[in-house]
Amino acid sequence: MEEFNIFKDVKAIFFDFDNTLVSFDKLSNEALVKVAEDILNFIEENYPNVNTTKEELTKNLIEISKKLDEEGIYDRRVWWEELLKRYNINAEMEDLYEWTQIYWSIAGNNTPYEDSLDAIEYLKRKGFKLGIITNSDGEWGDKRQRLNKFPLISYFDVITISGENNIKPKPNVQPFILSCEKLNLSVSQCLMVGDDPIKDCLAAKKAGLYSILVDREGKVKFAELYADFVIQNLKQLEEIF
């Protein structure tokens, strides 16, 4: 189709992981609620003079998580510490570790989107090189373990976990450029698909790649300003390629 000629030289397609290939935000919020409950118990036992509620802690924790995530701070330990700072409270390392384990025991059980499985199989059959470029889960998280649970992980030719092994996290351009180099392809031959308009799409374009934004719920305002193309689900990649 004439309108898709912009992608005619693409030989490799990279994907973000969370909220692109697998569902994440819903489980993450459920996990934050559970952590807030445990932190409330901790406060009641150790700081009885601090007045707060589960609702207040949850609201503050979700607010902090969004802020730090946008800043590229993925260590959940830092999230818990930031919450406690608001109440002038300190916790031991073992408490921070326990809350992180509670979080990932829930947030790490990610279900692949059905359209992601269909799209990956289709693109592999078409002969594209495939990759994943995703940010680290931070200290005490295990992104590699979560990635390995993806049913079609063996279909990917390159996996880059930015924020680990001295690779700067997205939206830095480094993980995009490194991923292209691993496939011996120029950035102009590669495409990034992701749900984050800034970390995935704008960052990829800054690195010289093409980008496609997957906006499943139509929440991104002026989405076309961030990416070369916008889709609602990954099945639509079959219409482009």
C-alpha positions in Angstrom: 0.0 0.0 0.0 1.4 3.4 -1.0 0.8 5.0 2.4 3.1 2.5 4.1 6.1 2.9 1.8 7.9 4.6 4.6 8.6 1.1 6.0 9.7 -0.6 2.8 13.3 -0.9 3.8 12.7 -2.2 7.3 14.4 -5.6 8.0 14.2 -5.7 11.8 11.3 -5.0 14.2 12.0 -4.3 17.9 9.3 -4.5 20.6 8.9 -3.0 24.0 7.8 -5.7 26.5 5.4 -4.4 29.3 2.1 -3.1 28.0 3.2 -3.9 24.4 3.7 -7.6 24.3 2.2 -8.4 27.7 -0.3 -6.8 30.0 1.4 -5.1 33.0 -0.2 -2.0 34.4 -3.3 -3.7 35.9 -1.1 -6.3 37.8 1.3 -3.6 38.8 -1.5 -1.5 40.4 -2.8 -4.7 42.2 0.7 -5.3 43.5 1.1 -1.7 44.7 -2.2 -2.1 46.7 -0.8 -5.2 48.4 2.5 -3.5 49.2 0.6 -0.5 50.6 -1.3 -2.9 52.9 1.9 -4.4 54.2 3.5 -1.0 54.7 0.5 0.0 56.7 1.0 -3.0 59.0 4.7 -2.0 59.3 3.7 1.6 60.3 1.1 0.5 62.8 3.6 -1.9 64.5 6.6 0.4 64.5 5.3 4.0 64.2 2.0 4.0 66.1 2.0 7.8 66.2 1.9 8.1 62.4 -1.7 8.5 61.2 -2.5 7.2 57.7 -4.8 4.9 55.9 -4.5 2.1 53.3 -6.3 4.4 50.9 -3.9 7.3 51.5 -0.8 5.0 51.3 -2.0 3.4 48.1 -2.8 6.8 46.4 0.6 8.1 47.4 2.4 5.0 46.3 0.7 4.9 42.8 1.5 8.6 42.4 5.2 8.0 43.3 5.5 4.9 41.1 4.2 6.9 38.1 6.6 9.8 38.8 9.7 7.6 39.3 8.9 5.4 36.3 8.7 8.4 34.1 12.1 9.5 35.5 13.6 6.1 34.6 13.9 4.9 38.2 12.8 1.3 38.2 14.2 0.0 41.5 11.1 -0.7 43.5 13.1 -0.3 46.7 13.5 3.4 45.8 9.7 3.6 45.4 9.1 2.3 48.9 11.8 4.5 50.4 10.2 7.6 48.6 6.8 6.7 50.1 8.3 6.3 53.6 10.1 9.7 53.3 6.7 11.4 53.2 6.0 10.1 56.7 9.6 10.6 58.0 9.9 6.8 58.4 12.8 4.5 57.8 12.8 0.8 57.1 15.4 -1.9 57.2 16.8 -3.4 54.0 15.0 -6.7 54.8 11.6 -4.9 54.9 12.4 -3.2 51.5 13.3 -6.5 50.1 10.1 -8.2 51.4 7.9 -5.5 49.8 9.8 -5.9 46.5 9.1 -9.6 46.6 5.4 -9.1 47.4 5.3 -6.7 44.4 6.9 -8.9 41.9 5.0 -12.0 43.1 1.9 -10.3 41.6 3.2 -7.9 39.0 5.5 -10.5 37.4 2.6 -12.8 36.3 2.2 -11.2 32.9 -0.2 -12.5 30.3 0.7 -12.0 26.7 -1.7 -10.1 24.5 -3.3 -12.5 22.0 -2.5 -10.0 19.2 1.1 -10.0 20.2 1.4 -13.8 19.7 -0.3 -13.5 16.3 1.9 -10.6 15.2 5.2 -12.2 16.2 4.3 -15.4 14.4 3.3 -13.5 11.3 6.4 -11.3 11.2 8.7 -14.3 11.8 7.1 -16.1 8.9 7.7 -13.0 6.8 11.4 -13.2 7.5 11.9 -10.1 9.7 14.6 -10.1 12.4 12.8 -9.6 15.7 14.0 -8.1 19.0 12.9 -6.8 22.4 14.2 -3.6 23.8 13.0 -3.2 27.4 14.0 -1.4 30.6 15.3 -3.3 33.6 13.1 -4.2 36.5 15.7 -2.7 38.9 17.3 -4.2 42.0 15.7 -7.4 43.2 13.6 -7.7 40.0 14.4 -10.2 37.3 13.4 -8.9 33.9 15.2 -11.9 32.2 13.0 -14.3 34.1 9.9 -12.5 33.1 11.0 -12.4 29.5 11.7 -16.1 29.4 8.0 -16.8 30.4 6.9 -15.2 27.1 5.7 -18.2 24.9 7.5 -17.0 21.8 10.7 -15.7 23.4 12.7 -18.1 21.1 11.5 -16.1 18.1 13.6 -13.1 19.0 17.0 -12.6 17.5 18.2 -10.0 20.0 17.0 -9.0 23.5 18.3 -5.8 25.1 17.6 -5.0 28.7 18.5 -1.4 29.1 19.5 -0.3 32.5 21.6 -3.4 32.9 25.2 -4.3 31.8 26.1 -0.6 31.5 23.4 0.0 28.9 21.5 3.2 29.7 17.7 2.9 30.1 15.2 4.2 27.6 14.6 7.0 26.6 18.4 7.1 26.1 19.2 6.2 22.4 21.9 3.8 23.4 19.8 0.6 23.7 18.3 1.2 20.2 21.6 1.8 18.5 23.2 -1.3 20.2 20.3 -3.5 19.2 20.7 -2.5 15.6 24.4 -3.1 15.8 23.8 -6.6 17.2 21.9 -7.4 14.0 24.5 -5.7 11.7 21.8 -3.4 10.4 21.7 0.3 10.1 19.2 2.2 12.3 17.2 3.2 9.1 16.6 -0.5 8.5 15.0 -1.0 12.0 11.6 -0.2 13.5 10.6 0.1 17.2 7.1 -0.8 18.3 6.0 0.3 21.8 3.3 1.7 24.0 5.2 4.6 25.5 5.2 7.6 23.2 8.4 9.1 24.7 10.6 6.1 25.9 9.8 3.9 22.9 8.7 6.1 20.0 10.4 9.5 20.3 13.6 7.9 21.6 13.7 5.4 18.7 13.2 8.2 16.2 15.9 10.2 17.9 18.2 7.2 17.4 17.3 7.1 13.7 14.9 4.2 13.8 11.3 4.2 12.6 8.7 3.9 15.3 5.1 2.7 15.7 3.0 3.6 18.7 0.6 0.9 19.9 -2.1 3.0 21.7 -4.5 0.2 22.8 -7.0 2.5 24.6 -6.6 5.6 22.6 -5.3 7.5 25.6 -2.3 9.3 23.9 -3.2 12.8 22.8 -1.7 13.8 19.5 -0.2 10.4 19.2 0.9 10.9 15.6 3.4 13.5 16.9 5.4 10.9 18.6 5.6 8.1 16.0 5.7 7.4 12.3 2.4 5.5 12.6 -0.2 4.7 15.3 -2.0 1.4 15.8 -4.6 0.1 18.3 -3.3 -3.5 18.5 -0.4 -5.5 17.1 -2.5 -7.4 14.7 -2.6 -4.3 12.6 1.1 -4.8 11.8 -0.1 -7.5 9.4 -1.8 -4.8 7.4 1.5 -2.8 7.2 3.9 -5.6 6.5 
